Amino acid sequence: MKYYGKIIGLDRDNEHEVMIDFGEVTLTCFIDSAISDFQIGDIKLLDINFMFNEGSIQIDSTISDDLEIITRLGKSYSYKIQGFFYEDTFTFSNLVIQDEIFTQYSFYEKALVKIHIDRLGISIS
């Protein structure tokens, strides 16, 4: 799914890193592709991509109240994200990510879970 987001940060040392504000959440992402030039302050149409090692999702169904919805793991593009599966989508905060791989986890449908994303990427239009 595509979303509008505001570019709020660029890493001068790593040309593939961008920080995007989606309103309720701010994510630091790996730039998978960029069709147009962009700079800090631009609002762009973006496509969020989840990457998983070997096509498998790590799921934790034990959730505590003190956990953040989104937790970045170190300075990588890996995240732990709390949200809900529904058919082929994963919903967290104000974002919905659609991927056929999510259909494999239908037994978690409508249950709050935490998934581990190995790399969160973004395509910029």
N, CA, C and O atoms as a GROMACS GRO file, in nm:
protein
  500
    1MET      N    1   0.085  -0.117   0.000
    1MET     CA    2   0.000   0.000   0.000
    1MET      C    3   0.089   0.124   0.000
    1MET      O    4   0.201   0.122   0.052
    2LYS      N    5   0.040   0.228  -0.058
    2LYS     CA    6   0.116   0.352  -0.068
    2LYS      C    7   0.062   0.454   0.032
    2LYS      O    8  -0.058   0.462   0.057
    3TYR      N    9   0.154   0.532   0.087
    3TYR     CA   10   0.121   0.635   0.184
    3TYR      C   11   0.199   0.761   0.152
    3TYR      O   12   0.305   0.756   0.090
    4TYR      N   13   0.144   0.872   0.193
    4TYR     CA   14   0.219   0.996   0.188
    4TYR      C   15   0.294   1.009   0.320
    4TYR      O   16   0.238   0.987   0.427
    5GLY      N   17   0.421   1.045   0.310
    5GLY     CA   18   0.503   1.066   0.428
    5GLY      C   19   0.595   1.184   0.407
    5GLY      O   20   0.630   1.218   0.294
    6LYS      N   21   0.635   1.244   0.516
    6LYS     CA   22   0.724   1.359   0.510
    6LYS      C   23   0.866   1.315   0.541
    6LYS      O   24   0.891   1.249   0.642
    7ILE      N   25   0.959   1.351   0.455
    7ILE     CA   26   1.100   1.319   0.477
    7ILE      C   27   1.154   1.415   0.581
    7ILE      O   28   1.157   1.536   0.559
    8ILE      N   29   1.197   1.360   0.695
    8ILE     CA   30   1.245   1.447   0.803
    8ILE      C   31   1.392   1.427   0.833
    8ILE      O   32   1.450   1.500   0.914
    9GLY      N   33   1.455   1.328   0.769
    9GLY     CA   34   1.598   1.307   0.792
    9GLY      C   35   1.662   1.225   0.683
    9GLY      O   36   1.603   1.132   0.630
   10LEU      N   37   1.788   1.262   0.651
   10LEU     CA   38   1.869   1.187   0.556
   10LEU      C   39   2.005   1.165   0.620
   10LEU      O   40   2.058   1.256   0.685
   11ASP      N   41   2.062   1.048   0.604
   11ASP     CA   42   2.194   1.019   0.660
   11ASP      C   43   2.300   1.054   0.556
   11ASP      O   44   2.303   0.997   0.447
   12ARG      N   45   2.386   1.148   0.590
   12ARG     CA   46   2.491   1.190   0.496
   12ARG      C   47   2.594   1.081   0.471
   12ARG      O   48   2.655   1.077   0.364
   13ASP      N   49   2.614   0.992   0.569
   13ASP     CA   50   2.713   0.885   0.554
   13ASP      C   51   2.656   0.764   0.481
   13ASP      O   52   2.732   0.687   0.422
   14ASN      N   53   2.526   0.747   0.485
   14ASN     CA   54   2.462   0.632   0.423
   14ASN      C   55   2.350   0.683   0.332
   14ASN      O   56   2.242   0.718   0.379
   15GLU      N   57   2.376   0.687   0.203
   15GLU     CA   58   2.280   0.744   0.109
   15GLU      C   59   2.152   0.663   0.095
   15GLU      O   60   2.058   0.706   0.029
   16HIS      N   61   2.147   0.543   0.156
   16HIS     CA   62   2.029   0.458   0.148
   16HIS      C   63   1.940   0.468   0.271
   16HIS      O   64   1.845   0.390   0.285
   17GLU      N   65   1.968   0.562   0.361
   17GLU     CA   66   1.889   0.575   0.484
   17GLU      C   67   1.809   0.704   0.483
   17GLU      O   68   1.860   0.811   0.453
   18VAL      N   69   1.680   0.690   0.519
   18VAL     CA   70   1.591   0.806   0.525
   18VAL      C   71   1.499   0.790   0.646
   18VAL      O   72   1.459   0.679   0.681
   19MET      N   73   1.465   0.903   0.708
   19MET     CA   74   1.370   0.903   0.819
   19MET      C   75   1.242   0.967   0.769
   19MET      O   76   1.243   1.078   0.716
   20ILE      N   77   1.130   0.894   0.787
   20ILE     CA   78   1.001   0.936   0.734
   20ILE      C   79   0.901   0.953   0.849
   20ILE      O   80   0.894   0.870   0.939
   21ASP      N   81   0.825   1.062   0.844
   21ASP     CA   82   0.718   1.086   0.940
   21ASP      C   83   0.586   1.053   0.872
   21ASP      O   84   0.550   1.113   0.770
   22PHE      N   85   0.512   0.955   0.930
   22PHE     CA   86   0.382   0.915   0.877
   22PHE      C   87   0.267   0.968   0.963
   22PHE      O   88   0.155   0.918   0.954
   23GLY      N   89   0.293   1.067   1.043
   23GLY     CA   90   0.189   1.122   1.130
   23GLY      C   91   0.198   1.062   1.269
   23GLY      O   92   0.249   1.127   1.360
   24GLU      N   93   0.148   0.940   1.287
   24GLU     CA   94   0.152   0.876   1.418
   24GLU      C   95   0.286   0.809   1.446
   24GLU      O   96   0.323   0.790   1.562
   25VAL      N   97   0.359   0.773   1.342
   25VAL     CA   98   0.486   0.703   1.360
   25VAL      C   99   0.594   0.765   1.273
   25VAL      O  100   0.567   0.821   1.167
   26THR      N  101   0.718   0.753   1.321
   26THR     CA  102   0.835   0.793   1.244
   26THR      C  103   0.922   0.669   1.229
   26THR      O  104   0.950   0.600   1.326
   27LEU      N  105   0.964   0.641   1.105
   27LEU     CA  106   1.042   0.522   1.076
   27LEU      C  107   1.172   0.560   1.005
   27LEU      O  108   1.174   0.647   0.918
   28THR      N  109   1.280   0.494   1.044
   28THR     CA  110   1.405   0.505   0.971
   28THR      C  111   1.413   0.384   0.879
   28THR      O  112   1.408   0.270   0.925
   29CYS      N  113   1.424   0.409   0.750
   29CYS     CA  114   1.409   0.304   0.650
   29CYS      C  115   1.529   0.298   0.557
   29CYS      O  116   1.603   0.394   0.541
   30PHE      N  117   1.545   0.182   0.496
   30PHE     CA  118   1.639   0.161   0.388
   30PHE      C  119   1.568   0.201   0.259
   30PHE      O  120   1.454   0.160   0.236
   31ILE      N  121   1.632   0.280   0.174
   31ILE     CA  122   1.571   0.321   0.049
   31ILE      C  123   1.593   0.210  -0.054
   31ILE      O  124   1.704   0.191  -0.104
   32ASP      N  125   1.485   0.138  -0.085
   32ASP     CA  126   1.491   0.032  -0.187
   32ASP      C  127   1.501   0.093  -0.326
   32ASP      O  128   1.578   0.046  -0.409
   33SER      N  129   1.424   0.198  -0.351
   33SER     CA  130   1.430   0.267  -0.480
   33SER      C  131   1.371   0.407  -0.464
   33SER      O  132   1.289   0.433  -0.376
   34ALA      N  133   1.417   0.495  -0.551
   34ALA     CA  134   1.366   0.633  -0.551
   34ALA      C  135   1.351   0.676  -0.696
   34ALA      O  136   1.450   0.687  -0.769
   35ILE      N  137   1.227   0.701  -0.738
   35ILE     CA  138   1.199   0.740  -0.876
   35ILE      C  139   1.232   0.887  -0.898
   35ILE      O  140   1.271   0.927  -1.008
   36SER      N  141   1.216   0.968  -0.794
   36SER     CA  142   1.240   1.111  -0.808
   36SER      C  143   1.339   1.160  -0.703
   36SER      O  144   1.366   1.091  -0.605
   37ASP      N  145   1.394   1.279  -0.726
   37ASP     CA  146   1.481   1.341  -0.626
   37ASP      C  147   1.398   1.385  -0.507
   37ASP      O  148   1.278   1.410  -0.520
   38PHE      N  149   1.461   1.394  -0.392
   38PHE     CA  150   1.389   1.435  -0.272
   38PHE      C  151   1.486   1.499  -0.175
   38PHE      O  152   1.608   1.481  -0.184
   39GLN      N  153   1.430   1.575  -0.083
   39GLN     CA  154   1.510   1.639   0.021
   39GLN      C  155   1.426   1.652   0.148
   39GLN      O  156   1.305   1.629   0.147
   40ILE      N  157   1.492   1.689   0.256
   40ILE     CA  158   1.422   1.705   0.383
   40ILE      C  159   1.309   1.807   0.367
   40ILE      O  160   1.328   1.914   0.309
   41GLY      N  161   1.192   1.770   0.420
   41GLY     CA  162   1.075   1.856   0.414
   41GLY      C  163   0.978   1.817   0.304
   41GLY      O  164   0.862   1.858   0.306
   42ASP      N  165   1.025   1.738   0.206
   42ASP     CA  166   0.937   1.694   0.097
   42ASP      C  167   0.834   1.595   0.149
   42ASP      O  168   0.863   1.513   0.236
   43ILE      N  169   0.714   1.603   0.094
   43ILE     CA  170   0.611   1.503   0.119
   43ILE      C  171   0.600   1.420  -0.008
   43ILE      O  172   0.572   1.472  -0.115
   44LYS      N  173   0.623   1.289   0.006
   44LYS     CA  174   0.631   1.200  -0.110
   44LYS      C  175   0.535   1.082  -0.093
   44LYS      O  176   0.497   1.046   0.019
   45LEU      N  177   0.497   1.024  -0.206
   45LEU     CA  178   0.420   0.901  -0.207
   45LEU      C  179   0.518   0.786  -0.188
   45LEU      O  180   0.615   0.774  -0.262
   46LEU      N  181   0.492   0.702  -0.087
   46LEU     CA  182   0.588   0.600  -0.045
   46LEU      C  183   0.523   0.463  -0.039
   46LEU      O  184   0.404   0.450  -0.008
   47ASP      N  185   0.600   0.362  -0.067
   47ASP     CA  186   0.557   0.224  -0.054
   47ASP      C  187   0.647   0.158   0.049
   47ASP      O  188   0.769   0.154   0.031
   48ILE      N  189   0.589   0.106   0.158
   48ILE     CA  190   0.664   0.044   0.266
   48ILE      C  191   0.680  -0.105   0.237
   48ILE      O  192   0.584  -0.173   0.200
   49ASN      N  193   0.802  -0.156   0.252
   49ASN     CA  194   0.832  -0.296   0.224
   49ASN      C  195   0.894  -0.363   0.347
   49ASN      O  196   0.991  -0.313   0.403
   50PHE      N  197   0.836  -0.476   0.388
   50PHE     CA  198   0.894  -0.557   0.495
   50PHE      C  199   0.978  -0.667   0.431
   50PHE      O  200   0.935  -0.731   0.335
   51MET      N  201   1.098  -0.689   0.484
   51MET     CA  202   1.184  -0.798   0.437
   51MET      C  203   1.206  -0.892   0.555
   51MET      O  204   1.233  -0.848   0.667
   52PHE      N  205   1.195  -1.022   0.528
   52PHE     CA  206   1.214  -1.123   0.631
   52PHE      C  207   1.323  -1.220   0.586
   52PHE      O  208   1.326  -1.260   0.469
   53ASN      N  209   1.413  -1.257   0.676
   53ASN     CA  210   1.515  -1.356   0.642
   53ASN      C  211   1.451  -1.488   0.607
   53ASN      O  212   1.366  -1.538   0.681
   54GLU      N  213   1.491  -1.544   0.496
   54GLU     CA  214   1.445  -1.675   0.450
   54GLU      C  215   1.293  -1.684   0.443
   54GLU      O  216   1.238  -1.793   0.456
   55GLY      N  217   1.225  -1.573   0.424
   55GLY     CA  218   1.081  -1.574   0.405
   55GLY      C  219   0.999  -1.611   0.527
   55GLY      O  220   0.880  -1.638   0.515
   56SER      N  221   1.060  -1.613   0.645
   56SER     CA  222   0.984  -1.650   0.765
   56SER      C  223   0.970  -1.530   0.857
   56SER      O  224   1.058  -1.445   0.866
   57ILE      N  225   0.857  -1.525   0.924
   57ILE     CA  226   0.827  -1.417   1.017
   57ILE      C  227   0.844  -1.469   1.159
   57ILE      O  228   0.791  -1.574   1.193
   58GLN      N  229   0.916  -1.395   1.241
   58GLN     CA  230   0.926  -1.429   1.383
   58GLN      C  231   0.810  -1.360   1.454
   58GLN      O  232   0.795  -1.238   1.448
   59ILE      N  233   0.728  -1.440   1.521
   59ILE     CA  234   0.609  -1.387   1.588
   59ILE      C  235   0.616  -1.414   1.737
   59ILE      O  236   0.653  -1.524   1.779
   60ASP      N  237   0.580  -1.314   1.816
   60ASP     CA  238   0.570  -1.328   1.960
   60ASP      C  239   0.428  -1.288   1.998
   60ASP      O  240   0.389  -1.173   1.978
   61SER      N  241   0.353  -1.380   2.053
   61SER     CA  242   0.214  -1.350   2.089
   61SER      C  243   0.199  -1.307   2.234
   61SER      O  244   0.088  -1.281   2.280
   62THR      N  245   0.311  -1.300   2.308
   62THR     CA  246   0.305  -1.251   2.446
   62THR      C  247   0.338  -1.102   2.444
   62THR      O  248   0.451  -1.062   2.416
   63ILE      N  249   0.239  -1.022   2.472
   63ILE     CA  250   0.252  -0.876   2.464
   63ILE      C  251   0.235  -0.818   2.604
   63ILE      O  252   0.144  -0.856   2.678
   64SER      N  253   0.324  -0.725   2.639
   64SER     CA  254   0.309  -0.656   2.767
   64SER      C  255   0.269  -0.512   2.740
   64SER      O  256   0.300  -0.457   2.634
   65ASP      N  257   0.202  -0.451   2.835
   65ASP     CA  258   0.151  -0.315   2.818
   65ASP      C  259   0.260  -0.209   2.804
   65ASP      O  260   0.234  -0.103   2.746
   66ASP      N  261   0.380  -0.236   2.854
   66ASP     CA  262   0.485  -0.135   2.851
   66ASP      C  263   0.563  -0.133   2.719
   66ASP      O  264   0.652  -0.050   2.702
   67LEU      N  265   0.531  -0.222   2.626
   67LEU     CA  266   0.602  -0.226   2.499
   67LEU      C  267   0.558  -0.115   2.406
   67LEU      O  268   0.441  -0.078   2.402
   68GLU      N  269   0.653  -0.062   2.332
   68GLU     CA  270   0.624   0.034   2.228
   68GLU      C  271   0.559  -0.039   2.111
   68GLU      O  272   0.582  -0.159   2.092
   69ILE      N  273   0.480   0.030   2.033
   69ILE     CA  274   0.420  -0.030   1.914
   69ILE      C  275   0.531  -0.064   1.814
   69ILE      O  276   0.528  -0.169   1.750
   70ILE      N  277   0.629   0.026   1.802
   70ILE     CA  278   0.738   0.006   1.708
   70ILE      C  279   0.869   0.028   1.781
   70ILE      O  280   0.890   0.132   1.844
   71THR      N  281   0.959  -0.070   1.773
   71THR     CA  282   1.089  -0.060   1.835
   71THR      C  283   1.197  -0.090   1.732
   71THR      O  284   1.201  -0.200   1.676
   72ARG      N  285   1.282   0.007   1.706
   72ARG     CA  286   1.394  -0.014   1.614
   72ARG      C  287   1.504  -0.088   1.688
   72ARG      O  288   1.534  -0.057   1.804
   73LEU      N  289   1.565  -0.186   1.622
   73LEU     CA  290   1.668  -0.268   1.684
   73LEU      C  291   1.806  -0.213   1.649
   73LEU      O  292   1.859  -0.238   1.541
   74GLY      N  293   1.861  -0.137   1.742
   74GLY     CA  294   1.992  -0.076   1.722
   74GLY      C  295   1.990   0.027   1.611
   74GLY      O  296   1.894   0.103   1.598
   75LYS      N  297   2.096   0.030   1.530
   75LYS     CA  298   2.105   0.124   1.419
   75LYS      C  299   2.076   0.054   1.286
   75LYS      O  300   2.107   0.106   1.179
   76SER      N  301   2.016  -0.063   1.295
   76SER     CA  302   1.982  -0.139   1.174
   76SER      C  303   1.847  -0.092   1.122
   76SER      O  304   1.789   0.003   1.174
   77TYR      N  305   1.798  -0.160   1.020
   77TYR     CA  306   1.665  -0.133   0.968
   77TYR      C  307   1.568  -0.239   1.015
   77TYR      O  308   1.458  -0.253   0.960
   78SER      N  309   1.608  -0.314   1.118
   78SER     CA  310   1.522  -0.416   1.178
   78SER      C  311   1.433  -0.352   1.283
   78SER      O  312   1.472  -0.258   1.353
   79TYR      N  313   1.312  -0.406   1.292
   79TYR     CA  314   1.215  -0.354   1.388
   79TYR      C  315   1.138  -0.468   1.450
   79TYR      O  316   1.124  -0.576   1.391
   80LYS      N  317   1.089  -0.444   1.570
   80LYS     CA  318   0.984  -0.527   1.629
   80LYS      C  319   0.861  -0.438   1.631
   80LYS      O  320   0.863  -0.327   1.683
   81ILE      N  321   0.753  -0.490   1.573
   81ILE     CA  322   0.632  -0.410   1.556
   81ILE      C  323   0.512  -0.486   1.610
   81ILE      O  324   0.491  -0.603   1.575
   82GLN      N  325   0.433  -0.420   1.694
   82GLN     CA  326   0.308  -0.479   1.743
   82GLN      C  327   0.194  -0.440   1.649
   82GLN      O  328   0.182  -0.325   1.608
   83GLY      N  329   0.112  -0.539   1.617
   83GLY     CA  330   0.000  -0.510   1.530
   83GLY      C  331  -0.092  -0.631   1.515
   83GLY      O  332  -0.085  -0.725   1.594
   84PHE      N  333  -0.176  -0.626   1.413
   84PHE     CA  334  -0.277  -0.728   1.391
   84PHE      C  335  -0.269  -0.782   1.248
   84PHE      O  336  -0.250  -0.705   1.154
   85PHE      N  337  -0.284  -0.913   1.232
   85PHE     CA  338  -0.299  -0.974   1.100
   85PHE      C  339  -0.447  -0.976   1.065
   85PHE      O  340  -0.533  -0.997   1.151
   86TYR      N  341  -0.476  -0.954   0.938
   86TYR     CA  342  -0.611  -0.973   0.887
   86TYR      C  343  -0.595  -1.011   0.740
   86TYR      O  344  -0.554  -0.929   0.658
   87GLU      N  345  -0.628  -1.135   0.709
   87GLU     CA  346  -0.611  -1.191   0.575
   87GLU      C  347  -0.467  -1.170   0.530
   87GLU      O  348  -0.376  -1.228   0.590
   88ASP      N  349  -0.442  -1.089   0.426
   88ASP     CA  350  -0.306  -1.070   0.376
   88ASP      C  351  -0.246  -0.936   0.417
   88ASP      O  352  -0.159  -0.883   0.348
   89THR      N  353  -0.293  -0.881   0.530
   89THR     CA  354  -0.241  -0.752   0.576
   89THR      C  355  -0.194  -0.758   0.721
   89THR      O  356  -0.238  -0.842   0.799
   90PHE      N  357  -0.104  -0.668   0.754
   90PHE     CA  358  -0.058  -0.648   0.890
   90PHE      C  359  -0.080  -0.500   0.919
   90PHE      O  360  -0.031  -0.414   0.846
   91THR      N  361  -0.154  -0.471   1.026
   91THR     CA  362  -0.190  -0.334   1.061
   91THR      C  363  -0.120  -0.295   1.190
   91THR      O  364  -0.126  -0.367   1.290
   92PHE      N  365  -0.055  -0.179   1.188
   92PHE     CA  366   0.006  -0.124   1.309
   92PHE      C  367  -0.005   0.028   1.301
   92PHE      O  368   0.012   0.088   1.195
   93SER      N  369  -0.034   0.087   1.415
   93SER     CA  370  -0.054   0.232   1.423
   93SER      C  371  -0.152   0.274   1.313
   93SER      O  372  -0.262   0.220   1.306
   94ASN      N  373  -0.113   0.368   1.227
   94ASN     CA  374  -0.202   0.414   1.120
   94ASN      C  375  -0.161   0.358   0.983
   94ASN      O  376  -0.200   0.413   0.880
   95LEU      N  377  -0.083   0.250   0.982
   95LEU     CA  378  -0.033   0.192   0.857
   95LEU      C  379  -0.082   0.049   0.838
   95LEU      O  380  -0.099  -0.026   0.935
   96VAL      N  381  -0.104   0.012   0.713
   96VAL     CA  382  -0.146  -0.124   0.678
   96VAL      C  383  -0.050  -0.174   0.571
   96VAL      O  384  -0.036  -0.112   0.466
   97ILE      N  385   0.015  -0.287   0.597
   97ILE     CA  386   0.109  -0.346   0.503
   97ILE      C  387   0.046  -0.472   0.446
   97ILE      O  388   0.001  -0.560   0.520
   98GLN      N  389   0.043  -0.481   0.314
   98GLN     CA  390  -0.018  -0.595   0.247
   98GLN      C  391   0.091  -0.683   0.186
   98GLN      O  392   0.178  -0.634   0.114
   99ASP      N  393   0.085  -0.813   0.216
   99ASP     CA  394   0.182  -0.908   0.162
   99ASP      C  395   0.121  -1.047   0.169
   99ASP      O  396   0.062  -1.084   0.270
  100GLU      N  397   0.136  -1.123   0.064
  100GLU     CA  398   0.079  -1.258   0.059
  100GLU      C  399   0.133  -1.348   0.170
  100GLU      O  400   0.063  -1.440   0.212
  101ILE      N  401   0.255  -1.323   0.217
  101ILE     CA  402   0.315  -1.407   0.322
  101ILE      C  403   0.231  -1.405   0.450
  101ILE      O  404   0.235  -1.501   0.527
  102PHE      N  405   0.157  -1.297   0.473
  102PHE     CA  406   0.078  -1.286   0.595
  102PHE      C  407  -0.036  -1.387   0.602
  102PHE      O  408  -0.084  -1.418   0.711
  103THR      N  409  -0.081  -1.440   0.488
  103THR     CA  410  -0.189  -1.538   0.489
  103THR      C  411  -0.149  -1.667   0.561
  103THR      O  412  -0.235  -1.741   0.607
  104GLN      N  413  -0.018  -1.693   0.572
  104GLN     CA  414   0.030  -1.812   0.642
  104GLN      C  415   0.006  -1.804   0.793
  104GLN      O  416   0.016  -1.905   0.863
  105TYR      N  417  -0.026  -1.688   0.842
  105TYR     CA  418  -0.040  -1.666   0.986
  105TYR      C  419  -0.184  -1.634   1.023
  105TYR      O  420  -0.209  -1.559   1.118
  106SER      N  421  -0.278  -1.690   0.949
  106SER     CA  422  -0.420  -1.660   0.971
  106SER      C  423  -0.468  -1.703   1.110
  106SER      O  424  -0.567  -1.649   1.160
  107PHE      N  425  -0.399  -1.798   1.174
  107PHE     CA  426  -0.440  -1.840   1.308
  107PHE      C  427  -0.415  -1.730   1.411
  107PHE      O  428  -0.466  -1.739   1.523
  108TYR      N  429  -0.338  -1.627   1.375
  108TYR     CA  430  -0.316  -1.511   1.463
  108TYR      C  431  -0.412  -1.396   1.428
  108TYR      O  432  -0.405  -1.289   1.488
  109GLU      N  433  -0.502  -1.419   1.332
  109GLU     CA  434  -0.588  -1.312   1.285
  109GLU      C  435  -0.665  -1.247   1.400
  109GLU      O  436  -0.725  -1.315   1.483
  110LYS      N  437  -0.661  -1.115   1.401
  110LYS     CA  438  -0.727  -1.029   1.500
  110LYS      C  439  -0.668  -1.040   1.640
  110LYS      O  440  -0.724  -0.986   1.735
  111ALA      N  441  -0.555  -1.108   1.654
  111ALA     CA  442  -0.485  -1.114   1.783
  111ALA      C  443  -0.367  -1.017   1.777
  111ALA      O  444  -0.299  -1.008   1.675
  112LEU      N  445  -0.343  -0.946   1.885
  112LEU     CA  446  -0.229  -0.856   1.892
  112LEU      C  447  -0.102  -0.939   1.900
  112LEU      O  448  -0.086  -1.022   1.991
  113VAL      N  449  -0.011  -0.918   1.806
  113VAL     CA  450   0.115  -0.991   1.803
  113VAL      C  451   0.229  -0.893   1.779
  113VAL      O  452   0.209  -0.779   1.739
  114LYS      N  453   0.349  -0.941   1.805
  114LYS     CA  454   0.469  -0.864   1.777
  114LYS      C  455   0.548  -0.941   1.672
  114LYS      O  456   0.580  -1.059   1.692
  115ILE      N  457   0.582  -0.876   1.558
  115ILE     CA  458   0.660  -0.943   1.456
  115ILE      C  459   0.797  -0.877   1.445
  115ILE      O  460   0.813  -0.758   1.474
  116HIS      N  461   0.894  -0.956   1.403
  116HIS     CA  462   1.030  -0.908   1.382
  116HIS      C  463   1.050  -0.888   1.232
  116HIS      O  464   1.039  -0.982   1.155
  117ILE      N  465   1.080  -0.765   1.193
  117ILE     CA  466   1.109  -0.732   1.054
  117ILE      C  467   1.260  -0.722   1.041
  117ILE      O  468   1.323  -0.647   1.115
  118ASP      N  469   1.318  -0.799   0.949
  118ASP     CA  470   1.463  -0.795   0.932
  118ASP      C  471   1.511  -0.669   0.862
  118ASP      O  472   1.620  -0.619   0.890
  119ARG      N  473   1.430  -0.617   0.770
  119ARG     CA  474   1.464  -0.489   0.708
  119ARG      C  475   1.336  -0.419   0.665
  119ARG      O  476   1.251  -0.477   0.598
  120LEU      N  477   1.325  -0.294   0.705
  120LEU     CA  478   1.213  -0.212   0.665
  120LEU      C  479   1.263  -0.121   0.553
  120LEU      O  480   1.349  -0.036   0.574
  121GLY      N  481   1.208  -0.141   0.434
  121GLY     CA  482   1.250  -0.064   0.319
  121GLY      C  483   1.139   0.027   0.270
  121GLY      O  484   1.023   0.013   0.308
  122ILE      N  485   1.179   0.122   0.186
  122ILE     CA  486   1.082   0.218   0.134
  122ILE      C  487   1.116   0.248  -0.013
  122ILE      O  488   1.232   0.260  -0.051
  123SER      N  489   1.012   0.258  -0.091
  123SER     CA  490   1.027   0.302  -0.231
  123SER      C  491   0.963   0.440  -0.240
  123SER      O  492   0.850   0.460  -0.195
  124ILE      N  493   1.036   0.534  -0.297
  124ILE     CA  494   0.991   0.674  -0.303
  124ILE      C  495   0.950   0.708  -0.445
  124ILE      O  496   1.028   0.691  -0.539
  125SER      N  497   0.828   0.757  -0.460
  125SER     CA  498   0.778   0.798  -0.594
  125SER      C  499   0.801   0.947  -0.614
  125SER      O  500   0.766   1.001  -0.720
   0.00000   0.00000   0.00000
